[in-house]
Amino acid sequence: MAYKTILLCLNEIDRVPQVIAAGRQLAALGDAHVTGLYVVPAVQVYSSAGLAAMPDVYDGNRKFYLDHLPKVKEAFETAMKDDGIAFAFHQVDAATPMVSSAVIAESHSVDLVVASSTNPDDSMGAEYDFVQRLVMAAGRPVLVLPRKGEAALDLSEIILGWDGGREAARAAFDAIPLMKKAKRVKIARVDEAPRGSLTTATIAEALARHKINVELLNITSDGMNAGETLLRAANDHGAGLLVMGAYGHSRLAEFVFGGATRHAIQNLDRPVLMSH
């Protein structure tokens, strides 16, 4: 079992080197085909106000991506050729100004999507909630890289967040190709009410049949939400990758009240694999 088709989202311009580095590493694990996806969004059209006859048109984002296209394409293709990786570069002229819509459509035919967190302080680039939209609608696991630092993918130790729910189960089995390469996988259960009947011991047995070296880890939240607690546990145990289910509650509820997924995406300090 391995990821054979990997999609790299190359629209977070400042993080293209880190996304490409992750793609190279992942391709080497399973002799995968890597697609570099670069979306050029459509112009933004705003309805006219007052007596104005013509709507306002903003093409700043489209021009931004067209200007950066040659360097991104060259960087991706050079890296893939250097490693002898089967690859394709896809430039998509989107029908809407939303980068995420085009990425989601391309994601449905791949094994794994790799994307970087967006910079909320940058006025140019993908929409601020790009990752949230992608995780919710891709239908595939998404490896999210932090928006700062090297974002290296270290598989020596992995922490799997487990609450017994559907999303956690999806994430656990979606991450098997990575967990099989890890020296240790610690299944972490936060001291919250379980969302499903499967215990940590049950999922540990299932993963062990895949020859994955698993350990059980009970962690206390100390009043934090599950996202904060899992990130703290990953830091405390030196885990290079966090695996977790995404949006066990509705996205609206997480937006209004906060939640594990929202906190993790906004505060990433290491790669995290998310499934919904």
C-alpha positions as CSV (number, residue, x, y, z in Angstrom):
1,M,0.0,0.0,0.0
2,A,1.5,3.3,-1.1
3,Y,0.6,6.7,-2.5
4,K,1.0,6.3,-6.2
5,T,-0.5,9.7,-7.3
6,I,0.5,12.8,-5.4
7,L,-0.8,16.3,-6.0
8,L,1.3,19.3,-5.0
9,C,-0.6,22.6,-4.6
10,L,1.9,25.2,-5.8
11,N,-0.1,28.4,-5.3
12,E,1.4,29.4,-2.0
13,I,4.3,31.1,-3.7
14,D,6.6,31.7,-0.7
15,R,6.3,28.0,0.3
16,V,6.8,26.4,-3.1
17,P,10.3,25.0,-2.1
18,Q,8.9,23.3,1.0
19,V,6.0,21.8,-0.9
20,I,8.3,20.5,-3.6
21,A,10.7,19.0,-1.0
22,A,7.8,17.1,0.6
23,G,6.7,15.9,-2.8
24,R,10.2,14.6,-3.6
25,Q,10.3,12.7,-0.3
26,L,6.8,11.2,-0.6
27,A,7.5,10.1,-4.2
28,A,10.6,8.3,-3.1
29,L,8.6,6.3,-0.6
30,G,6.4,4.6,-3.1
31,D,7.7,5.4,-6.6
32,A,4.8,7.8,-7.1
33,H,3.7,10.0,-9.9
34,V,3.7,13.7,-8.8
35,T,1.5,16.4,-10.3
36,G,2.4,20.0,-9.7
37,L,-0.9,22.0,-9.8
38,Y,-0.8,25.7,-10.4
39,V,-4.1,27.6,-10.5
40,V,-4.4,31.0,-12.2
41,P,-7.7,32.4,-10.7
42,A,-10.2,34.3,-12.8
43,V,-10.6,38.1,-12.3
44,Q,-12.8,39.2,-9.4
45,V,-15.9,41.1,-10.5
46,Y,-17.7,43.2,-8.0
47,S,-21.2,44.4,-8.6
48,S,-21.6,48.1,-9.4
49,A,-22.7,50.4,-6.7
50,G,-25.0,53.4,-6.9
51,L,-25.5,54.8,-10.4
52,A,-22.3,53.2,-11.8
53,A,-23.1,51.4,-15.0
54,M,-20.0,49.2,-15.1
55,P,-19.0,46.6,-12.4
56,D,-15.6,46.9,-10.8
57,V,-13.1,44.4,-11.9
58,Y,-10.0,43.3,-9.9
59,D,-7.3,41.3,-11.7
60,G,-4.5,41.7,-9.1
61,N,-4.5,38.0,-8.0
62,R,-4.6,36.7,-11.6
63,K,-1.7,39.0,-12.6
64,F,0.2,37.9,-9.5
65,Y,0.0,34.2,-10.4
66,L,0.7,34.8,-14.1
67,D,3.9,36.7,-13.1
68,H,5.1,33.9,-10.9
69,L,4.2,31.0,-13.2
70,P,7.5,30.6,-15.1
71,K,9.7,30.4,-11.9
72,V,7.3,28.0,-10.1
73,K,7.1,25.7,-13.2
74,E,10.9,25.7,-13.6
75,A,11.5,24.9,-9.9
76,F,9.0,22.0,-9.9
77,E,10.2,20.4,-13.2
78,T,13.9,20.8,-12.3
79,A,13.3,19.0,-8.9
80,M,11.3,16.2,-10.4
81,K,13.9,15.6,-13.2
82,D,16.8,15.7,-10.8
83,D,15.2,12.8,-8.8
84,G,13.9,10.9,-11.8
85,I,10.3,11.2,-10.6
86,A,7.4,10.7,-13.0
87,F,5.6,14.0,-13.1
88,A,3.3,16.4,-14.8
89,F,2.8,20.2,-14.4
90,H,-0.8,21.3,-14.7
91,Q,-1.6,25.0,-15.1
92,V,-5.3,25.5,-14.6
93,D,-7.1,28.7,-15.7
94,A,-9.8,28.7,-13.1
95,A,-13.4,29.7,-13.9
96,T,-13.7,31.6,-10.6
97,P,-11.5,33.7,-8.4
98,M,-11.4,30.9,-5.8
99,V,-8.1,28.9,-6.1
100,S,-9.6,26.2,-3.8
101,S,-12.4,25.3,-6.2
102,A,-9.9,24.3,-9.0
103,V,-7.7,22.4,-6.5
104,I,-10.6,20.5,-5.1
105,A,-11.7,19.4,-8.6
106,E,-8.2,18.1,-9.3
107,S,-7.9,16.4,-6.0
108,H,-10.6,13.8,-6.6
109,S,-8.4,11.5,-8.7
110,V,-5.2,11.4,-6.5
111,D,-4.0,9.4,-3.5
112,L,-2.7,12.3,-1.5
113,V,-2.8,16.1,-1.6
114,V,0.1,18.3,-0.3
115,A,-0.5,21.9,0.5
116,S,0.9,24.7,2.6
117,S,-0.9,26.7,5.2
118,T,-1.7,30.2,3.9
119,N,-0.4,33.4,5.3
120,P,-3.3,35.5,6.6
121,D,-1.3,38.7,6.5
122,D,-0.6,38.4,2.7
123,S,-3.1,40.2,0.5
124,M,-2.0,38.2,-2.6
125,G,-2.5,34.5,-3.0
126,A,-5.0,31.8,-2.2
127,E,-8.0,32.6,-0.1
128,Y,-7.3,32.8,3.7
129,D,-9.4,29.6,4.4
130,F,-7.9,27.7,1.4
131,V,-6.7,24.7,3.5
132,Q,-10.0,24.5,5.4
133,R,-12.0,24.3,2.1
134,L,-9.6,21.8,0.7
135,V,-9.7,19.5,3.7
136,M,-13.5,19.6,3.7
137,A,-14.1,18.9,0.1
138,A,-11.2,17.1,-1.5
139,G,-12.4,13.7,-0.4
140,R,-8.7,12.7,-0.1
141,P,-6.1,13.0,2.7
142,V,-4.4,16.3,2.8
143,L,-0.8,16.8,4.1
144,V,-0.7,20.3,5.4
145,L,2.7,22.0,5.8
146,P,3.2,24.9,8.3
147,R,3.5,28.3,6.7
148,K,6.9,29.0,8.4
149,G,10.2,27.2,8.8
150,E,11.6,24.3,6.8
151,A,8.5,22.1,7.3
152,A,10.6,19.0,6.8
153,L,8.6,15.7,6.8
154,D,10.2,13.6,9.6
155,L,8.7,10.1,9.8
156,S,10.8,8.8,12.7
157,E,7.9,9.3,15.1
158,I,4.2,10.0,14.3
159,I,1.4,10.9,16.6
160,L,-2.1,9.8,15.6
161,G,-5.0,11.6,17.2
162,W,-7.8,9.2,18.0
163,D,-11.3,9.8,19.3
164,G,-13.1,6.8,17.8
165,G,-15.0,8.9,15.3
166,R,-15.4,8.6,11.5
167,E,-12.9,11.3,10.7
168,A,-10.2,9.9,12.9
169,A,-10.7,6.4,11.3
170,R,-10.3,7.9,7.8
171,A,-7.1,9.7,8.9
172,A,-5.7,6.6,10.5
173,F,-6.1,4.4,7.4
174,D,-5.3,7.2,5.0
175,A,-1.9,7.6,6.8
176,I,-0.9,3.9,6.7
177,P,1.7,4.4,3.9
178,L,3.5,7.0,6.1
179,M,3.0,5.1,9.4
180,K,4.6,2.0,7.9
181,K,7.8,4.0,7.4
182,A,7.8,5.4,10.9
183,K,9.9,4.0,13.7
184,R,7.1,4.6,16.2
185,V,3.4,5.6,16.0
186,K,1.8,6.8,19.2
187,I,-1.9,6.7,19.2
188,A,-3.0,9.6,21.4
189,R,-6.4,9.9,23.0
190,V,-7.3,13.2,24.6
191,D,-9.4,13.1,27.7
192,E,-12.6,14.1,26.0
193,A,-15.8,12.1,25.6
194,P,-15.3,9.6,22.7
195,R,-17.1,10.1,19.5
196,G,-17.2,6.4,18.6
197,S,-17.1,2.9,20.1
198,L,-13.7,1.9,18.9
199,T,-11.0,2.0,21.6
200,T,-7.4,2.9,21.2
201,A,-6.5,-0.7,21.7
202,T,-8.8,-1.8,18.9
203,I,-7.3,0.6,16.4
204,A,-3.8,-0.3,17.6
205,E,-4.5,-3.9,16.8
206,A,-5.7,-3.1,13.3
207,L,-2.7,-1.0,12.6
208,A,-0.3,-3.5,14.0
209,R,-1.5,-6.0,11.4
210,H,0.0,-3.6,8.9
211,K,3.4,-4.1,10.6
212,I,3.2,-0.7,12.2
213,N,5.0,-0.2,15.5
214,V,2.3,1.3,17.7
215,E,2.1,2.6,21.2
216,L,-0.8,3.9,23.2
217,L,-0.6,7.4,24.6
218,N,-3.2,9.0,26.9
219,I,-2.9,12.7,27.2
220,T,-4.7,15.3,29.3
221,S,-6.1,18.5,27.8
222,D,-5.6,20.7,30.8
223,G,-8.6,22.7,29.6
224,M,-7.3,23.1,26.0
225,N,-9.2,21.9,22.9
226,A,-8.1,18.7,21.2
227,G,-6.1,20.6,18.5
228,E,-4.0,22.4,21.1
229,T,-3.5,19.3,23.1
230,L,-2.4,17.2,20.1
231,L,0.1,19.9,18.9
232,R,1.5,20.1,22.4
233,A,1.8,16.3,22.5
234,A,3.6,16.2,19.1
235,N,6.0,18.8,20.4
236,D,6.6,17.1,23.8
237,H,7.3,13.7,22.1
238,G,9.3,15.1,19.2
239,A,6.9,13.8,16.6
240,G,7.7,14.9,13.0
241,L,4.1,14.3,11.8
242,L,0.7,14.6,13.4
243,V,-2.3,12.6,11.9
244,M,-5.8,13.7,12.8
245,G,-9.4,13.7,11.6
246,A,-10.8,17.0,10.5
247,Y,-14.0,18.7,11.3
248,G,-15.7,16.1,13.5
249,H,-18.1,19.0,14.3
250,S,-19.6,21.2,11.6
251,R,-17.3,23.8,10.1
252,L,-19.7,26.5,11.2
253,A,-19.5,25.3,14.8
254,E,-15.8,25.3,14.7
255,F,-15.8,28.8,13.3
256,V,-18.1,30.1,15.9
257,F,-16.9,28.2,19.0
258,G,-13.4,27.2,17.9
259,G,-12.2,23.6,17.6
260,A,-9.5,21.1,17.1
261,T,-9.2,21.4,13.3
262,R,-9.4,25.2,13.1
263,H,-6.7,25.6,15.9
264,A,-4.4,23.0,14.3
265,I,-4.5,24.7,10.9
266,Q,-4.0,28.1,12.3
267,N,-1.1,27.1,14.6
268,L,0.8,24.4,12.7
269,D,4.4,24.0,13.7
270,R,5.0,20.7,11.9
271,P,3.3,18.8,9.0
272,V,-0.1,17.3,9.7
273,L,-2.1,14.8,7.7
274,M,-5.9,15.5,7.8
275,S,-8.8,13.5,6.5
276,H,-12.5,14.4,6.6
